[in-house]
Amino acid sequence: MNTSPLQTSFFYFLMGALFTYLATESAHETIWNFSTVALMVMATLDFGMAFRLVGWHIQWKKSKSKGWSTYPDQPVVLLITLFGKQFLKSTH
């Protein structure tokens, strides 16, 4: 069973919200301790990936009208979006 990017982005958004909640709960006297900063970094990465996957889903919906009927391979597309055209040049 294939998982759509929209479903995966929902999971990442929930994880980002959980890490944000845990970070606010771990900040006692200051927000600059290691656990708070680490949790906020994880939340930022999760929210960023969620927004990227929503954008990818919207882009796929637009290209579906051009004749594509299925999602491309997710790991390959995610690597290409993370590393850009340099990834394509290094593999060929």
C-alpha positions as CSV (number, residue, x, y, z in Angstrom):
1,M,0.0,0.0,0.0
2,N,1.4,3.4,-1.0
3,T,1.2,6.3,1.4
4,S,0.5,9.6,-0.1
5,P,2.6,12.7,0.7
6,L,-0.4,14.3,2.2
7,Q,-0.8,11.5,4.8
8,T,2.9,11.6,5.5
9,S,2.9,15.4,5.9
10,F,0.0,15.0,8.5
11,F,2.3,12.6,10.5
12,Y,5.2,15.1,10.3
13,F,2.9,17.9,11.4
14,L,1.7,16.0,14.4
15,M,5.3,15.1,15.4
16,G,6.3,18.7,15.1
17,A,3.4,19.7,17.3
18,L,4.4,17.1,19.8
19,F,8.0,18.2,19.9
20,T,6.9,21.8,20.3
21,Y,4.7,20.9,23.2
22,L,7.5,18.9,24.8
23,A,9.9,21.8,24.3
24,T,7.6,24.3,26.0
25,E,7.2,21.9,28.9
26,S,10.9,21.3,29.3
27,A,11.7,25.1,29.5
28,H,11.8,25.7,33.2
29,E,14.0,28.7,34.1
30,T,15.4,29.4,30.6
31,I,14.7,28.3,27.1
32,W,18.4,28.0,26.2
33,N,19.1,24.6,27.7
34,F,20.1,21.6,25.6
35,S,16.8,19.7,25.7
36,T,14.6,22.6,24.8
37,V,16.8,23.6,21.8
38,A,17.1,20.0,20.6
39,L,13.3,19.6,20.7
40,M,12.7,22.8,18.9
41,V,15.2,21.8,16.2
42,M,13.4,18.5,15.7
43,A,10.0,20.4,15.6
44,T,11.4,22.8,13.0
45,L,12.6,19.9,10.8
46,D,9.3,18.1,11.1
47,F,7.3,21.2,10.2
48,G,9.6,21.9,7.3
49,M,9.2,18.4,5.9
50,A,5.4,18.6,6.4
51,F,5.2,21.8,4.4
52,R,7.5,20.4,1.7
53,L,5.4,17.3,1.4
54,V,2.2,19.4,1.1
55,G,3.8,21.4,-1.7
56,W,4.9,18.2,-3.4
57,H,1.3,16.9,-3.2
58,I,-0.1,20.1,-4.7
59,Q,2.5,19.9,-7.5
60,W,1.6,16.3,-8.1
61,K,-2.1,17.2,-8.3
62,K,-1.3,19.9,-10.9
63,S,0.8,17.5,-13.0
64,K,-1.9,14.8,-12.7
65,S,-3.9,16.7,-15.3
66,K,-0.9,16.3,-17.7
67,G,-1.2,12.5,-17.7
68,W,0.6,11.2,-14.6
69,S,-1.5,8.7,-12.7
70,T,0.7,7.7,-9.8
71,Y,3.2,9.2,-7.4
72,P,6.8,8.9,-8.5
73,D,9.2,7.1,-6.1
74,Q,9.1,9.0,-2.9
75,P,12.7,8.4,-1.8
76,V,14.2,9.5,-5.1
77,V,12.0,12.6,-5.4
78,L,12.8,13.6,-1.8
79,L,16.5,13.2,-2.4
80,I,16.2,15.3,-5.6
81,T,14.2,18.0,-3.7
82,L,16.7,18.0,-0.8
83,F,19.9,18.1,-2.9
84,G,18.7,19.6,-6.1
85,K,20.2,19.1,-9.5
86,Q,23.7,18.2,-8.2
87,F,22.2,14.9,-7.0
88,L,21.1,14.1,-10.5
89,K,24.4,15.0,-12.1
90,S,26.4,12.8,-9.6
91,T,24.3,9.7,-10.3
92,H,24.6,9.7,-14.1
